[in-house]
Amino acid sequence: MRKSKSLAVLAAVVIFCGAAFAADEYKIDPNHSSIGFSVNHMVVSTVHGRFTEYDGKIVYDANDISKSSVSVNIKTASINTDNSQRDTHLRSGDFLDATNHPEITFQSKSVEKKGSGYVAHGTLTIRGVSKDVDLPFELKGPLTVGNKTILGAEATLTINRMDYGVSWSKTLDQGQLIVGNEVKIEINAEADKVPAAGK
């Protein structure tokens, strides 16, 4: 009887510790986040844009960052550069082909600490083309405000759009590209901790 009771206590301790040190899940809050990009235009200027519809989550383990992960899903058609004619062109088959490829996604495979920040190694999929990328990012928090806990993440990544089949291209008379090939992506995310089951 005593042995049975001891085993029950041990099991409870194991379950409690597992719950206490399990990774926390955070859901990205689009009202306090942004996913933007910039690209060179006609050599002399930079066009800035953003996506207005997206969701994602961050799984954060403060005790073992390798057990953390991040995933983001962006609605391709939500691209916005504050120019309706240009945005229609960017949604078309010349660029993102939003009709046939409604989402841009990133899914991490591993996360590691690097210097003062972190790197998420994962797969970025644009226009149905998937490529492995290294996404450096910084974390802020977690911070408890009132009855909720929030986590911040900032990331910057530069890609070549040609690698993803976004290959529309025209040149000026002197041979310069009208639209540059390199696209800088900037993510500023605020995420709310998802309450554990039963709480």
N, C-alpha and C positions, 0 to 999 in steps of 0.2 A: 504494500500500500504506500509506504514511504517512498520507495523507489519510483512508483508510478507518479506520485505527486512531484517528485524532484524532476522527472522527465517533463512533466507538464509545465513546470516553472521555467525550465531551460528552453523549451519550445517557445514559450511566451517571450522570453528575453531575446531569442534569435529573431522572432517576428518583429518585435519592437525595434531592435537595432537595425534590421533591414529596412524598415519603414523610415527610421530616423535619418539614415544615410543614403536613401535612394535618391536618384536624380529627380530634380523638380522640372515640371513642364510649364513653359510659358507660351502664351498665345500672342502673336503680334497684333498690336492695336493700330489699325490703319488711320485712326483719327489723330494719332500722335507720332506717326512714322512717315517716311518718304522713300520712294525708290526712283532715283533720277538718273539721267545719263547726259552726256555731252559728246558732240562730234564736230570735227572741223568742217566748215562750209566755205567753199571757194577760196581756200587757203588763208583768207584774211580775217575770218570771224569764226566764232564757235556757237553752235546752236545747242540750247539746253532744252531738255524735255523730261517727262516723268510718266509714270504709270499710276493711275488713280484707283485701280481695283486689284487687290492681291490679298493673300492670306499666308500664314506660315506659323511655324512653332520652333521654339528653342528648347531643347532638353539640356539642362545644366546641372552638372554634378560638381559641386565645389571641392569635393574631396579627391576626385579623380577625373580630370578634364577629358581624358580619353574616352570616358563613358558618355560624353556630351554629344549632341548632334544638332543640326539645323536643317530645316526644309522650308522652301518658299515656292509659292505658286502665283504667277502673275498673269492676269487676263491681258492677252496681247492687244485686243481691240481697245483697251483703255489708255493707249498711248496718247499723250497730249503735249504738243509743242506750242500751243496757243496760236496755231495757224490751221484752220480747218482743211484747207486744200492740201497742205503738206501732210497733215495727219491722215487724210484719206489715202494719199499715196503711200505712206509708211505702212498702212494696214493692208495694202494690196499685195499681189503676188510679186511685185518688183522688190519688195522688202520683206516684211514679216509674215505675209500671207496669213492674216488672222483668221480667215474663214476656214482654212484647212488645218491651221495650227493655233488653236485658241489659247494655248497656255505656254508660257516660258517658265521653266522649273529649275530649281537647284536643290539637290539632295546630297548632304554630306555623307562621306564614307568613314571619315575619321576626323578627329579634332586634336590638335596638339598645342602646347604652350610654346611660344617662340619669342624670345626677348621679353619685352614688356607687354606683348599682346598674344594673340592666338592665330592659328591658321586652320581653316576648315578645308580639308581635301575632299572634293566631291565631284558630282557630275552636273554640268550646266547644259540644258537642252533648249535650243532656240530653233524654230522652224523645223522641228523633227530631227535635228542633228544634235547628238550628244557628245560632249567633250569633257575630259577630266580637267579641272582647274583647281588652283590653290587660291583660296579666298582669305586674305589676311583681315583680321578684325580686332576691334577693341571692345571690351566689356565695361559697362558702368553699372554699379550696383552688385547685388540686389539691394533694393531700398524699400522699406515698409512705410507706406503712407496711408494713414487711417486704417481701414480694414483690408487693404490689399498690398501685395508685394509686386514691385515692378523691376524689370531688368532692361538695361539699354545696351544696344550693340551698334557699332559703326564699322562699315566695311567699304573698301574701294577696290575695284578690279578693272583692268583694261583688257579688252579683247579685240581680236580682228574679226570684223563682221563677215568677211569672206570665208572664214573657217566654218561658219554656220549656214552657208548658202544664201546669205543676204548680199547678193552679188551685183545688184543694179549699179551701174557706173557710167558716168559721162565725164568728159574732160573739157577744159577751157581751150581756147585757141593755142595757148602756150603749153598745153599738155598737163596742167594742174587738175587734180580731181575736184569735181564739184562737191562731192560728198567724200569725206575722208574714210579710210578703212578702219582706223582705230576708234573704238567707242569706249569711253570711260563711264563706268557704272558706279553710282554712289548709293549706299543703303544706310539709312538712319532709322533704326527700329527701336520702338518702345514696346515691351511685351509684358502682359499681365500674367502672374502666376495662376495656374489652373488649380483650384482646390482639390485636395486629395479626395478620393472616393469616400463617401460617408461623412464628409465635413460640410 
